[in-house]
Amino acid sequence: MWGVIPAAGNGTRIQPLAFSKELLPVGGRSDALTERPKAVSEYLVERMVRAGADKICFVISPGKSDIMEYYGTGRVTPADIAYVVQPRATGLCDAIFRARPVVPKDEPVLVGLPDTIWFPEDALCALPDDKLSFLLFPVEQPRFFDAVVTDAAGRVEEIQVKSPDARSNWIWGAFKMPGHVFHELHDFWRARPEPDEYVGTLVNAWLAQGGEAVGVRAGESYVDVGTLDGYRSAMQMLRPVPQDTAEPPLVA
């Protein structure tokens, strides 16, 4: 299984940094007897590997060689790592589909955002292999995210991209699909009069043409670490808690 991680963005909401935002240290990990900081993107990589991904493709911009250096050592993850380049930051859809040359049609594909941290860690395991499916998380302020409207059976009816009047407080945090659907979506995207920048608008058009997608409400808490407030929330979420304390709180 492939995991595709779009990491070509400029990170303007949290700049200036001296490194790529995907390497922002959040929390830590222990290697043998040494404790070291943990890059925010490692959380997504770990969750993808836990869900069965054995190959990870980072989509990077030409100036993000630090991501290659960080993951190229082989010490961070057991998964094989590939890199493809998005020459210019022209939207999330373009970044994701840059991975098309390395993704075969007969393997499932996971897609996630490298500047987010969410729980439970095994939530991606709830997504099916045979259809386009979105991992959904409840938030208090869905207008800042892509809210996913589903019917009673979980079928996606609409994705509302950062809508002030969002009809759902469930947002997508990652998604999965068969490899052949990944390629079909790419071809559909390329055939659009104006190629979509956002996944939500593309999927809405896909659904209108007879495509199908499901939303799986397996997420519990979600933080976008791409802002200073989100960074603070992530540090609070990862703070060790006593055994008798409840699960990590819902985060907007």
Backbone as CSV, one residue per row, in Angstrom:
resi,resn,N_x,N_y,N_z,CA_x,CA_y,CA_z,C_x,C_y,C_z
1,MET,0.842,-1.192,0.000,0.000,0.000,0.000,0.880,1.246,0.000
2,TRP,0.436,2.263,-0.745,1.144,3.534,-0.796,0.504,4.549,0.143
3,GLY,1.338,5.385,0.719,0.879,6.566,1.415,1.409,7.785,0.678
4,VAL,0.530,8.700,0.328,0.927,9.913,-0.390,0.796,11.101,0.558
5,ILE,1.883,11.850,0.684,1.925,12.977,1.616,2.289,14.250,0.855
6,PRO,1.319,15.127,0.608,1.619,16.392,-0.070,2.334,17.352,0.877
7,ALA,3.600,17.610,0.604,4.424,18.413,1.506,5.136,19.540,0.753
8,ALA,4.474,20.066,-0.284,5.101,21.097,-1.113,4.663,22.505,-0.750
9,GLY,3.735,22.647,0.193,3.213,23.960,0.536,4.255,24.865,1.175
10,ASN,3.980,26.153,1.133,4.925,27.136,1.659,4.798,27.353,3.160
11,GLY,3.691,26.936,3.746,3.521,27.089,5.184,3.464,28.538,5.630
12,THR,2.796,29.370,4.859,2.798,30.804,5.145,2.128,31.151,6.466
13,ARG,1.221,30.287,6.950,0.498,30.604,8.188,1.379,30.509,9.425
14,ILE,2.503,29.798,9.318,3.344,29.617,10.500,4.779,30.071,10.253
15,GLN,5.068,30.641,9.101,6.398,31.166,8.827,6.601,32.480,9.579
16,PRO,7.867,32.927,9.793,9.084,32.346,9.222,9.659,31.207,10.067
17,LEU,10.092,30.161,9.380,10.815,29.067,10.004,12.130,28.882,9.237
18,ALA,13.072,28.232,9.848,14.351,27.974,9.180,14.359,26.602,8.512
19,PHE,13.175,25.982,8.401,13.075,24.644,7.850,11.647,24.447,7.353
20,SER,11.401,23.353,6.671,10.070,23.051,6.168,9.105,22.840,7.332
21,LYS,7.874,23.322,7.175,6.904,23.222,8.271,6.614,21.767,8.635
22,GLU,6.800,20.851,7.686,6.551,19.435,7.963,7.548,18.848,8.958
23,LEU,8.631,19.566,9.220,9.643,19.125,10.176,9.547,19.880,11.495
24,LEU,8.474,20.632,11.681,8.274,21.362,12.926,8.265,20.372,14.091
25,PRO,9.111,20.563,15.099,9.136,19.613,16.221,7.903,19.752,17.106
26,VAL,7.207,18.638,17.286,6.024,18.589,18.148,6.102,17.298,18.953
27,GLY,6.246,17.421,20.258,6.397,16.225,21.062,7.772,15.617,20.865
28,GLY,7.935,14.370,21.259,9.233,13.719,21.161,9.096,12.215,21.073
29,ARG,10.217,11.572,20.841,10.275,10.115,20.785,11.575,9.662,21.422
30,SER,11.611,8.413,21.864,12.799,7.843,22.471,13.410,6.827,21.519
31,ASP,14.685,7.001,21.215,15.454,6.043,20.429,16.492,5.415,21.350
32,ALA,16.278,4.158,21.716,17.136,3.492,22.692,17.109,4.295,23.989
33,LEU,18.236,4.885,24.363,18.289,5.638,25.612,18.242,7.141,25.378
34,THR,18.016,7.546,24.133,18.046,8.962,23.787,16.652,9.451,23.419
35,GLU,16.263,10.588,23.964,14.999,11.208,23.597,15.283,12.361,22.651
36,ARG,14.505,12.458,21.587,14.717,13.529,20.619,13.375,14.108,20.201
37,PRO,13.391,15.324,19.639,12.146,15.910,19.134,11.579,15.078,17.984
38,LYS,10.287,15.214,17.779,9.594,14.463,16.738,8.973,15.438,15.754
39,ALA,9.246,15.264,14.469,8.678,16.137,13.453,7.190,15.877,13.325
40,VAL,6.424,16.934,13.074,4.972,16.787,13.004,4.561,15.776,11.946
41,SER,5.275,15.714,10.823,4.900,14.785,9.755,5.109,13.332,10.143
42,GLU,5.921,13.067,11.157,6.133,11.685,11.590,4.851,11.049,12.110
43,TYR,3.974,11.850,12.696,2.726,11.307,13.217,1.891,10.700,12.088
44,LEU,1.826,11.404,10.957,1.083,10.872,9.818,1.767,9.633,9.250
45,VAL,3.081,9.684,9.111,3.809,8.520,8.587,3.546,7.301,9.463
46,GLU,3.620,7.465,10.763,3.367,6.346,11.675,1.964,5.791,11.505
47,ARG,0.995,6.670,11.355,-0.384,6.217,11.210,-0.600,5.503,9.885
48,MET,0.041,5.963,8.839,-0.056,5.277,7.549,0.571,3.896,7.617
49,VAL,1.740,3.797,8.216,2.404,2.493,8.355,1.548,1.557,9.190
50,ARG,0.955,2.076,10.240,0.087,1.255,11.098,-1.102,0.719,10.308
51,ALA,-1.566,1.476,9.320,-2.708,1.047,8.500,-2.303,0.133,7.348
52,GLY,-1.009,-0.138,7.204,-0.567,-1.084,6.182,0.283,-0.511,5.079
53,ALA,0.559,0.788,5.093,1.395,1.372,4.053,2.846,0.932,4.241
54,ASP,3.432,0.393,3.193,4.853,0.021,3.257,5.705,0.889,2.337
55,LYS,5.058,1.832,1.654,5.753,2.770,0.772,5.130,4.151,0.969
56,ILE,5.959,5.156,1.148,5.500,6.523,1.363,6.078,7.415,0.274
57,CYS,5.218,8.204,-0.353,5.665,9.158,-1.367,5.438,10.566,-0.844
58,PHE,6.524,11.303,-0.620,6.440,12.708,-0.271,6.436,13.536,-1.552
59,VAL,5.467,14.428,-1.666,5.436,15.383,-2.771,6.003,16.691,-2.223
60,ILE,7.159,17.098,-2.732,7.856,18.250,-2.180,8.078,19.307,-3.259
61,SER,8.370,20.512,-2.812,8.742,21.587,-3.726,10.257,21.550,-3.934
62,PRO,10.771,22.257,-4.943,12.213,22.183,-5.224,13.097,22.602,-4.054
63,GLY,12.595,23.444,-3.152,13.436,23.936,-2.074,13.386,23.136,-0.799
64,LYS,12.703,21.983,-0.795,12.512,21.241,0.452,13.414,20.013,0.551
65,SER,14.682,20.236,0.317,15.627,19.127,0.420,15.784,18.643,1.853
66,ASP,15.398,19.471,2.837,15.538,19.038,4.230,14.611,17.866,4.555
67,ILE,13.478,17.779,3.870,12.591,16.626,4.073,13.265,15.355,3.563
68,MET,13.931,15.460,2.407,14.664,14.315,1.869,15.769,13.885,2.824
69,GLU,16.476,14.849,3.385,17.566,14.528,4.301,17.033,13.890,5.585
70,TYR,15.899,14.375,6.055,15.345,13.879,7.317,14.871,12.438,7.188
71,TYR,14.106,12.154,6.139,13.547,10.807,5.986,14.464,9.874,5.210
72,GLY,15.463,10.431,4.517,16.343,9.602,3.702,17.322,8.763,4.490
73,THR,17.464,9.015,5.783,18.398,8.240,6.595,17.919,6.814,6.838
74,GLY,16.598,6.601,6.721,16.047,5.284,7.003,15.832,5.003,8.472
75,ARG,16.109,5.986,9.343,15.971,5.759,10.774,14.594,6.149,11.307
76,VAL,13.825,6.894,10.520,12.562,7.419,11.025,11.423,6.427,10.853
77,THR,11.408,5.690,9.753,10.300,4.781,9.458,10.812,3.567,8.708
78,PRO,10.185,2.400,8.904,10.578,1.214,8.146,10.066,1.222,6.713
79,ALA,9.149,2.126,6.385,8.590,2.170,5.032,9.630,2.667,4.038
80,ASP,9.509,2.192,2.804,10.329,2.737,1.721,9.829,4.139,1.392
81,ILE,10.758,5.058,1.111,10.411,6.449,0.864,10.734,6.824,-0.577
82,ALA,9.773,7.483,-1.219,9.980,8.048,-2.556,9.652,9.533,-2.503
83,TYR,10.223,10.281,-3.426,9.976,11.715,-3.491,9.641,12.095,-4.928
84,VAL,8.632,12.925,-5.089,8.351,13.548,-6.380,8.232,15.048,-6.135
85,VAL,8.442,15.830,-7.191,8.516,17.277,-7.045,7.315,17.950,-7.690
86,GLN,6.696,18.870,-6.956,5.706,19.776,-7.511,6.442,21.089,-7.799
87,PRO,6.654,21.420,-9.073,7.488,22.583,-9.402,6.982,23.894,-8.820
88,ARG,5.658,24.056,-8.796,5.052,25.280,-8.266,3.872,24.895,-7.391
89,ALA,3.633,25.699,-6.353,2.510,25.435,-5.450,1.211,25.858,-6.131
90,THR,0.551,24.896,-6.769,-0.668,25.189,-7.524,-1.873,24.423,-6.992
91,GLY,-1.850,24.087,-5.710,-3.024,23.477,-5.113,-2.813,22.053,-4.655
92,LEU,-3.712,21.631,-3.758,-3.597,20.315,-3.151,-3.817,19.198,-4.168
93,CYS,-4.784,19.364,-5.055,-5.034,18.316,-6.046,-3.801,18.078,-6.916
94,ASP,-3.212,19.159,-7.393,-2.013,19.028,-8.219,-0.903,18.327,-7.454
95,ALA,-0.733,18.672,-6.179,0.313,18.041,-5.371,0.062,16.540,-5.233
96,ILE,-1.158,16.163,-4.898,-1.469,14.746,-4.698,-1.244,13.947,-5.972
97,PHE,-1.702,14.477,-7.085,-1.604,13.720,-8.330,-0.195,13.691,-8.916
98,ARG,0.723,14.464,-8.361,2.127,14.345,-8.769,2.670,12.963,-8.437
99,ALA,2.023,12.268,-7.497,2.459,10.926,-7.116,1.982,9.855,-8.089
100,ARG,1.190,10.236,-9.079,0.591,9.241,-9.981,1.618,8.321,-10.643
101,PRO,2.781,8.800,-11.084,3.721,7.887,-11.753,4.230,6.743,-10.880
102,VAL,4.202,6.893,-9.563,4.734,5.822,-8.707,3.649,4.937,-8.122
103,VAL,2.385,5.315,-8.288,1.282,4.561,-7.682,0.661,3.618,-8.709
104,PRO,0.736,2.320,-8.503,0.114,1.376,-9.443,-1.398,1.326,-9.265
105,LYS,-2.070,0.819,-10.269,-3.524,0.774,-10.223,-4.062,-0.351,-9.346
106,ASP,-3.209,-1.275,-8.963,-3.694,-2.437,-8.211,-3.317,-2.392,-6.731
107,GLU,-2.953,-1.209,-6.215,-2.661,-1.068,-4.785,-3.493,0.050,-4.187
108,PRO,-3.954,-0.120,-2.949,-4.662,0.979,-2.283,-3.724,2.160,-2.015
109,VAL,-4.319,3.335,-1.887,-3.563,4.566,-1.664,-4.167,5.307,-0.476
110,LEU,-3.319,5.708,0.455,-3.712,6.577,1.555,-3.177,7.980,1.293
111,VAL,-3.970,8.989,1.604,-3.539,10.378,1.456,-3.830,11.104,2.763
112,GLY,-2.839,11.823,3.272,-3.026,12.580,4.500,-2.235,13.866,4.472
113,LEU,-2.498,14.729,5.431,-1.865,16.043,5.493,-0.772,16.031,6.562
114,PRO,0.455,16.435,6.216,1.590,16.249,7.115,1.700,17.258,8.245
115,ASP,0.844,18.265,8.264,0.887,19.248,9.354,-0.335,19.112,10.255
116,THR,-0.808,17.876,10.414,-1.939,17.587,11.300,-1.562,16.458,12.253
117,ILE,-2.205,16.472,13.414,-2.074,15.374,14.369,-3.473,14.993,14.823
118,TRP,-3.767,13.712,14.800,-5.112,13.278,15.144,-5.078,11.922,15.848
119,PHE,-6.186,11.632,16.493,-6.380,10.373,17.218,-7.760,9.815,16.885
120,PRO,-7.941,8.480,17.003,-6.972,7.490,17.455,-5.915,7.176,16.391
121,GLU,-4.804,6.633,16.831,-3.685,6.383,15.934,-4.016,5.354,14.860
122,ASP,-4.951,4.452,15.136,-5.276,3.393,14.177,-6.529,3.713,13.363
123,ALA,-6.943,4.973,13.329,-8.205,5.314,12.668,-8.199,4.982,11.175
124,LEU,-7.048,5.069,10.522,-6.991,4.759,9.089,-7.353,3.304,8.803
125,CYS,-7.196,2.446,9.796,-7.529,1.026,9.608,-9.021,0.822,9.373
126,ALA,-9.840,1.818,9.713,-11.290,1.692,9.545,-11.732,1.951,8.111
127,LEU,-10.842,2.461,7.258,-11.228,2.781,5.883,-11.159,1.546,4.999
128,PRO,-12.155,1.342,4.132,-12.156,0.172,3.258,-11.136,0.305,2.134
129,ASP,-10.761,-0.829,1.551,-9.786,-0.840,0.452,-10.425,-0.613,-0.912
130,ASP,-11.731,-0.833,-1.022,-12.340,-0.969,-2.336,-13.108,0.251,-2.826
131,LYS,-13.031,1.379,-2.109,-13.766,2.565,-2.562,-13.119,3.820,-2.007
132,LEU,-13.446,4.942,-2.606,-12.983,6.223,-2.093,-13.653,6.469,-0.750
133,SER,-12.852,6.653,0.288,-13.403,6.805,1.635,-12.628,7.877,2.383
134,PHE,-13.367,8.649,3.177,-12.791,9.749,3.931,-12.842,9.444,5.422
135,LEU,-11.720,9.655,6.091,-11.667,9.520,7.540,-12.141,10.836,8.146
136,LEU,-13.218,10.773,8.927,-13.871,11.978,9.429,-13.596,12.197,10.913
137,PHE,-13.489,13.492,11.262,-13.236,13.911,12.631,-14.239,14.986,13.026
138,PRO,-14.727,14.971,14.262,-15.631,16.030,14.726,-14.819,17.241,15.191
139,VAL,-15.243,18.431,14.797,-14.598,19.666,15.251,-15.670,20.662,15.658
140,GLU,-15.267,21.636,16.432,-16.211,22.641,16.907,-16.418,23.771,15.901
141,GLN,-15.433,24.000,15.037,-15.525,25.094,14.074,-15.243,24.571,12.664
142,PRO,-16.198,23.886,12.064,-15.966,23.274,10.754,-15.721,24.283,9.633
143,ARG,-16.046,25.545,9.847,-15.866,26.539,8.784,-14.398,26.722,8.406
144,PHE,-13.494,26.281,9.265,-12.067,26.410,8.978,-11.520,25.197,8.224
145,PHE,-12.378,24.202,7.975,-11.935,22.955,7.368,-12.849,22.596,6.196
146,ASP,-12.728,21.362,5.729,-13.615,20.846,4.686,-14.631,19.920,5.346
147,ALA,-15.847,20.429,5.531,-16.896,19.661,6.192,-17.498,18.655,5.216
148,VAL,-17.757,17.455,5.701,-18.273,16.376,4.852,-19.702,16.047,5.276
149,VAL,-20.620,16.194,4.334,-22.027,15.895,4.569,-22.297,14.482,4.046
150,THR,-22.828,13.621,4.908,-23.130,12.250,4.510,-24.599,11.937,4.780
151,ASP,-25.083,10.883,4.123,-26.430,10.424,4.415,-26.381,9.414,5.554
152,ALA,-27.527,8.820,5.871,-27.610,7.909,7.009,-26.740,6.677,6.832
153,ALA,-26.452,6.310,5.581,-25.631,5.129,5.312,-24.146,5.462,5.216
154,GLY,-23.795,6.740,5.383,-22.395,7.130,5.320,-21.909,7.545,3.951
155,ARG,-22.789,7.550,2.963,-22.380,7.986,1.627,-22.181,9.500,1.607
156,VAL,-21.104,9.931,0.987,-20.811,11.359,0.928,-21.759,12.036,-0.049
157,GLU,-22.441,13.070,0.423,-23.332,13.852,-0.422,-22.657,15.122,-0.922
158,GLU,-21.821,15.707,-0.071,-21.160,16.957,-0.446,-19.999,17.216,0.499
159,ILE,-18.949,17.854,-0.042,-17.859,18.366,0.778,-17.901,19.887,0.691
160,GLN,-18.052,20.515,1.827,-18.172,21.974,1.883,-16.826,22.564,2.290
161,VAL,-16.168,23.209,1.328,-14.801,23.691,1.516,-14.808,25.015,2.276
162,LYS,-14.371,24.944,3.523,-14.256,26.147,4.373,-15.490,27.048,4.253
163,SER,-16.639,26.439,4.439,-17.899,27.161,4.318,-18.316,27.752,5.660
164,PRO,-18.686,29.043,5.704,-19.154,29.635,6.963,-20.490,29.058,7.419
165,ASP,-21.192,28.395,6.503,-22.496,27.807,6.832,-22.456,26.285,6.730
166,ALA,-21.365,25.696,7.166,-21.190,24.248,7.069,-22.342,23.495,7.724
167,ARG,-22.862,22.482,7.022,-23.997,21.707,7.519,-23.571,20.478,8.320
168,SER,-22.279,20.315,8.495,-21.769,19.178,9.257,-20.576,19.642,10.082
169,ASN,-20.426,19.064,11.257,-19.233,19.366,12.039,-18.206,18.246,11.925
170,TRP,-18.400,17.372,10.927,-17.442,16.309,10.632,-16.604,16.723,9.422
171,ILE,-15.294,16.756,9.603,-14.385,17.154,8.529,-13.526,15.968,8.111
172,TRP,-12.999,16.011,6.893,-12.091,14.931,6.507,-10.670,15.288,6.934
173,GLY,-9.949,14.259,7.427,-8.567,14.444,7.829,-7.597,13.621,7.014
174,ALA,-8.113,12.598,6.325,-7.321,11.745,5.445,-8.304,10.968,4.580
175,PHE,-7.804,10.348,3.523,-8.686,9.519,2.708,-7.908,8.387,2.054
176,LYS,-8.683,7.438,1.541,-8.114,6.219,0.980,-8.924,5.819,-0.234
177,MET,-8.259,5.156,-1.176,-8.966,4.670,-2.367,-8.139,3.583,-3.047
178,PRO,-8.769,2.764,-3.891,-7.992,1.831,-4.711,-7.129,2.608,-5.694
179,GLY,-6.029,2.006,-6.109,-5.145,2.674,-7.044,-5.823,3.061,-8.344
180,HIS,-6.727,2.217,-8.834,-7.382,2.539,-10.107,-8.301,3.751,-9.961
181,VAL,-8.898,3.929,-8.774,-9.722,5.116,-8.552,-8.840,6.366,-8.482
182,PHE,-7.666,6.244,-7.894,-6.712,7.352,-7.867,-6.405,7.823,-9.292
183,HIS,-6.170,6.882,-10.182,-5.871,7.233,-11.580,-7.104,7.779,-12.288
184,GLU,-8.279,7.212,-11.998,-9.511,7.727,-12.602,-9.794,9.155,-12.152
185,LEU,-9.573,9.422,-10.863,-9.764,10.779,-10.355,-8.787,11.747,-11.005
186,HIS,-7.560,11.294,-11.208,-6.581,12.148,-11.883,-7.040,12.495,-13.282
187,ASP,-7.490,11.500,-14.037,-7.944,11.746,-15.413,-9.157,12.669,-15.423
188,PHE,-10.056,12.467,-14.472,-11.232,13.329,-14.357,-10.811,14.768,-14.056
189,TRP,-9.861,14.923,-13.141,-9.344,16.246,-12.769,-8.710,16.942,-13.969
190,ARG,-7.929,16.189,-14.743,-7.263,16.775,-15.909,-8.262,17.199,-16.978
191,ALA,-9.402,16.504,-17.040,-10.397,16.809,-18.071,-11.310,17.962,-17.686
192,ARG,-11.215,18.430,-16.460,-12.077,19.530,-16.019,-11.694,20.824,-16.733
193,PRO,-12.684,21.701,-17.028,-12.366,22.967,-17.710,-11.329,23.793,-16.948
194,GLU,-11.475,23.843,-15.630,-10.499,24.498,-14.761,-10.096,23.487,-13.691
195,PRO,-8.895,22.922,-13.774,-8.492,21.911,-12.783,-8.651,22.428,-11.351
196,ASP,-9.277,21.607,-10.515,-9.590,22.010,-9.147,-8.329,22.171,-8.313
197,GLU,-8.364,23.151,-7.426,-7.288,23.328,-6.456,-7.537,22.473,-5.225
198,TYR,-8.816,22.358,-4.829,-9.158,21.677,-3.582,-9.765,20.301,-3.846
199,VAL,-9.471,19.367,-2.954,-10.029,18.018,-3.054,-11.542,18.067,-2.984
200,GLY,-12.103,18.927,-2.128,-13.550,18.981,-1.955,-14.295,19.314,-3.222
201,THR,-13.844,20.326,-3.960,-14.542,20.698,-5.194,-14.409,19.606,-6.244
202,LEU,-13.250,18.957,-6.294,-13.073,17.853,-7.241,-14.015,16.703,-6.920
203,VAL,-14.090,16.324,-5.660,-14.945,15.200,-5.274,-16.413,15.541,-5.492
204,ASN,-16.806,16.783,-5.243,-18.197,17.171,-5.518,-18.541,16.976,-6.984
205,ALA,-17.634,17.368,-7.867,-17.867,17.176,-9.301,-17.869,15.690,-9.662
206,TRP,-17.009,14.931,-9.027,-16.937,13.479,-9.231,-18.258,12.823,-8.828
207,LEU,-18.807,13.230,-7.696,-20.083,12.680,-7.245,-21.208,13.051,-8.203
208,ALA,-21.181,14.278,-8.703,-22.226,14.729,-9.624,-22.217,13.943,-10.922
209,GLN,-21.071,13.369,-11.274,-20.956,12.578,-12.499,-21.184,11.087,-12.253
210,GLY,-21.640,10.738,-11.058,-21.944,9.344,-10.764,-20.919,8.630,-9.910
211,GLY,-19.870,9.337,-9.474,-18.886,8.721,-8.602,-19.447,8.485,-7.212
212,GLU,-18.748,7.685,-6.436,-19.198,7.354,-5.090,-18.069,7.538,-4.090
213,ALA,-18.442,7.915,-2.889,-17.485,8.037,-1.793,-18.229,7.826,-0.490
214,VAL,-17.516,7.380,0.529,-18.120,7.183,1.848,-17.315,7.955,2.890
215,GLY,-17.994,8.330,3.962,-17.343,8.962,5.085,-17.380,8.041,6.285
216,VAL,-16.244,7.852,6.923,-16.137,6.940,8.064,-15.824,7.762,9.306
217,ARG,-16.746,7.783,10.253,-16.588,8.603,11.460,-15.793,7.856,12.527
218,ALA,-14.526,7.593,12.207,-13.659,6.857,13.124,-12.701,7.772,13.870
219,GLY,-12.681,9.062,13.516,-11.795,9.994,14.189,-12.398,10.538,15.465
220,GLU,-11.547,10.920,16.403,-12.001,11.449,17.692,-11.488,12.867,17.949
221,SER,-10.248,13.152,17.632,-9.693,14.492,17.841,-8.718,14.819,16.725
222,TYR,-8.627,16.104,16.382,-7.892,16.524,15.198,-7.354,17.936,15.410
223,VAL,-6.079,18.128,15.067,-5.460,19.440,15.184,-4.681,19.747,13.909
224,ASP,-4.893,20.937,13.368,-4.096,21.462,12.265,-2.946,22.244,12.887
225,VAL,-1.728,21.751,12.705,-0.562,22.356,13.347,0.031,23.471,12.481
226,GLY,-0.641,23.821,11.400,-0.123,24.822,10.487,-0.279,26.253,10.942
227,THR,-0.863,26.461,12.129,-0.980,27.802,12.707,-0.393,27.783,14.110
228,LEU,-0.096,28.959,14.645,0.472,29.028,15.988,-0.513,28.501,17.022
229,ASP,-1.795,28.848,16.867,-2.799,28.322,17.796,-2.887,26.800,17.693
230,GLY,-2.842,26.289,16.467,-2.873,24.843,16.280,-1.660,24.159,16.878
231,TYR,-0.510,24.807,16.762,0.707,24.254,17.355,0.560,24.144,18.871
232,ARG,0.025,25.189,19.491,-0.196,25.149,20.933,-1.178,24.031,21.310
233,SER,-2.237,23.887,20.502,-3.227,22.841,20.784,-2.614,21.457,20.659
234,ALA,-1.723,21.286,19.672,-1.073,19.992,19.490,-0.188,19.655,20.678
235,MET,0.543,20.635,21.183,1.401,20.384,22.338,0.563,19.998,23.556
236,GLN,-0.598,20.634,23.684,-1.488,20.289,24.793,-2.064,18.888,24.611
237,MET,-2.427,18.547,23.377,-2.999,17.232,23.098,-2.007,16.116,23.409
238,LEU,-0.716,16.367,23.153,0.296,15.330,23.312,0.872,15.273,24.718
239,ARG,0.439,16.174,25.577,0.942,16.183,26.951,0.506,14.905,27.662
240,PRO,1.418,14.238,28.350,1.044,13.011,29.069,-0.068,13.293,30.070
241,VAL,-1.017,12.362,30.143,-2.144,12.513,31.066,-2.220,11.288,31.973
242,PRO,-2.778,11.444,33.179,-2.935,10.291,34.076,-3.818,9.223,33.447
243,GLN,-3.655,7.986,33.889,-4.399,6.862,33.333,-5.896,7.022,33.480
244,ASP,-6.363,7.700,34.508,-7.797,7.822,34.742,-8.388,9.056,34.072
245,THR,-7.594,9.734,33.212,-8.096,10.902,32.503,-8.728,10.459,31.196
246,ALA,-9.718,11.195,30.735,-10.441,10.841,29.515,-9.538,10.938,28.304
247,GLU,-10.063,10.506,27.155,-9.351,10.547,25.878,-9.045,12.005,25.509
248,PRO,-8.085,12.214,24.545,-7.772,13.589,24.137,-9.021,14.349,23.741
249,PRO,-9.136,15.620,24.150,-10.360,16.378,23.916,-10.580,16.718,22.449
250,LEU,-11.819,16.970,22.108,-12.159,17.455,20.778,-11.484,18.801,20.571
251,VAL,-10.839,18.977,19.425,-10.120,20.221,19.156,-10.659,20.837,17.883
252,ALA,-10.917,22.136,17.931,-11.422,22.834,16.753,-10.285,23.172,15.823
